[in-house]
Amino acid sequence: MKRLAAPELTFLCNMGLTVENAHLPGKTPIGSRRIIRVTGGQLQGDKLNAIVVPGGDDWITVQEDGTIIQDVRILLQTEEKELILMTYRGIRTGPIEVLKRLDNGEQVDPKKYYFRTTPVFETASGKYNWLNQKMFVSNGIRLPNGVQYSIYIVE
């Protein structure tokens, strides 16, 4: 069987999110949970510029080794007042000492840990309908008061 060429990536935008302190419901049958309210943010790129409407959430599952699995739902509003729903699942993992530093709010070189997500966009907007028809990936960094991502279109 012939191997197909790897998909190419095209830069879509950078996204920065601000967040509240985590709510800690504790260890459930699924794992240790953290619920983090998204208080705002911004997307900036050539094809997409928007603000993050406050009120989204990141429902995190923390695994035994410190790896976090994200389940995020946020609402975007473009410069033209179009609404876009954005969800993503992600994973952040690395050496336990690095993960502890991130949990303590320290800034850590992003080369020392793995942080990737798979954004999905949904919109009724005709102008941004193309977002409904593409796949996306991102890499991220944890900051003391939030997160930052660079989002790419999978071509």
C-alpha positions as CSV (number, residue, x, y, z in Angstrom):
1,M,0.0,0.0,0.0
2,K,1.3,3.4,-1.0
3,R,1.9,6.0,1.7
4,L,0.1,9.3,1.0
5,A,1.9,12.6,1.4
6,A,1.6,14.3,4.8
7,P,-1.0,17.1,5.0
8,E,0.4,20.6,4.9
9,L,-0.4,23.2,7.6
10,T,-1.4,26.8,6.9
11,F,-1.3,29.3,9.7
12,L,-4.8,30.5,10.7
13,C,-4.3,32.7,13.8
14,N,-2.9,33.1,17.2
15,M,-5.3,32.8,20.1
16,G,-4.7,34.0,23.7
17,L,-7.1,33.2,26.5
18,T,-7.5,34.6,30.0
19,V,-8.8,32.3,32.7
20,E,-10.0,32.3,36.3
21,N,-8.4,30.2,39.0
22,A,-9.4,26.5,38.7
23,H,-12.4,25.1,40.5
24,L,-11.3,21.7,41.9
25,P,-14.2,19.2,42.2
26,G,-11.7,16.5,43.1
27,K,-11.1,13.0,42.0
28,T,-14.1,11.4,40.2
29,P,-14.4,8.0,38.5
30,I,-13.0,9.7,35.4
31,G,-10.0,11.2,37.1
32,S,-9.0,14.4,39.0
33,R,-11.0,17.2,37.6
34,R,-10.4,20.9,37.2
35,I,-13.0,23.3,35.7
36,I,-11.5,26.6,34.5
37,R,-13.7,29.5,33.4
38,V,-12.5,31.4,30.3
39,T,-12.9,35.1,31.0
40,G,-11.9,36.4,27.6
41,G,-9.3,36.4,24.9
42,Q,-8.5,37.3,21.3
43,L,-7.8,35.6,18.0
44,Q,-5.6,37.4,15.5
45,G,-4.7,36.3,12.0
46,D,-5.0,37.2,8.3
47,K,-8.2,35.1,7.9
48,L,-9.8,35.3,11.4
49,N,-9.9,38.0,14.0
50,A,-12.3,37.7,16.9
51,I,-12.7,38.2,20.6
52,V,-13.6,35.4,23.0
53,V,-16.9,36.1,24.7
54,P,-16.5,35.6,28.5
55,G,-18.2,32.5,29.9
56,G,-16.6,29.5,28.2
57,D,-15.1,26.6,30.2
58,D,-12.2,24.2,30.1
59,W,-13.1,20.9,31.7
60,I,-9.8,19.3,32.5
61,T,-9.1,15.7,33.4
62,V,-5.8,15.2,35.2
63,Q,-4.3,11.7,34.8
64,E,-2.1,9.9,37.4
65,D,1.1,11.0,35.6
66,G,0.1,14.7,35.6
67,T,-1.0,14.7,31.9
68,I,-4.0,16.9,31.4
69,I,-6.8,16.2,28.8
70,Q,-8.7,19.4,27.9
71,D,-12.3,19.7,26.8
72,V,-12.9,23.4,26.0
73,R,-16.0,25.2,24.7
74,I,-15.9,28.9,23.9
75,L,-17.8,31.4,21.9
76,L,-16.1,33.8,19.4
77,Q,-17.3,37.1,18.0
78,T,-15.7,38.4,14.9
79,E,-15.0,42.0,14.0
80,E,-18.2,41.9,11.9
81,K,-20.2,40.6,14.9
82,E,-20.5,37.1,13.5
83,L,-20.6,34.3,16.1
84,I,-18.5,31.2,15.9
85,L,-18.6,28.3,18.3
86,M,-15.2,26.8,19.0
87,T,-14.5,23.5,20.8
88,Y,-11.3,21.7,21.2
89,R,-9.8,18.7,22.9
90,G,-6.1,18.9,23.9
91,I,-3.3,17.2,25.7
92,R,-0.5,18.7,27.8
93,T,2.1,16.4,29.1
94,G,5.8,16.2,29.9
95,P,8.2,15.4,32.7
96,I,6.4,15.5,36.1
97,E,8.6,18.3,37.4
98,V,7.8,20.5,34.4
99,L,4.1,19.8,34.8
100,K,4.3,20.8,38.5
101,R,6.0,24.1,37.5
102,L,3.2,24.8,35.0
103,D,0.6,24.0,37.7
104,N,2.3,26.5,40.0
105,G,1.9,29.2,37.4
106,E,5.6,29.3,36.4
107,Q,6.6,30.2,32.9
108,V,8.3,27.2,31.3
109,D,10.1,26.8,28.0
110,P,7.4,25.3,25.7
111,K,10.1,22.9,24.2
112,K,10.1,21.1,27.6
113,Y,6.5,19.9,27.3
114,Y,4.0,18.7,24.8
115,F,0.8,20.9,24.3
116,R,-1.4,20.3,21.3
117,T,-5.1,20.7,20.6
118,T,-7.6,19.9,17.8
119,P,-10.0,22.9,17.4
120,V,-13.4,22.5,15.7
121,F,-15.3,25.6,14.5
122,E,-19.1,25.8,14.0
123,T,-20.9,28.8,12.6
124,A,-24.0,29.9,10.7
125,S,-22.1,32.8,9.1
126,G,-21.8,32.7,5.3
127,K,-18.6,34.6,5.4
128,Y,-17.0,32.1,7.8
129,N,-18.7,29.0,6.5
130,W,-15.3,27.7,5.3
131,L,-14.4,27.1,9.0
132,N,-17.1,24.4,9.1
133,Q,-15.4,22.6,6.3
134,K,-11.8,22.3,7.5
135,M,-9.8,20.5,10.2
136,F,-7.4,22.3,12.5
137,V,-4.5,21.7,14.9
138,S,-2.7,23.9,17.3
139,N,0.3,24.1,19.5
140,G,0.1,25.9,22.8
141,I,1.9,27.3,25.7
142,R,0.8,27.8,29.3
143,L,1.2,31.3,30.7
144,P,0.8,32.4,34.3
145,N,-2.6,33.9,33.7
146,G,-3.8,32.0,30.6
147,V,-2.8,30.1,27.5
148,Q,-1.7,31.0,24.0
149,Y,-2.1,28.9,20.9
150,S,-1.1,29.1,17.3
151,I,-3.8,27.5,15.2
152,Y,-3.2,25.9,11.8
153,I,-5.5,24.7,9.0
154,V,-4.8,21.1,7.9
155,E,-4.7,21.3,4.1
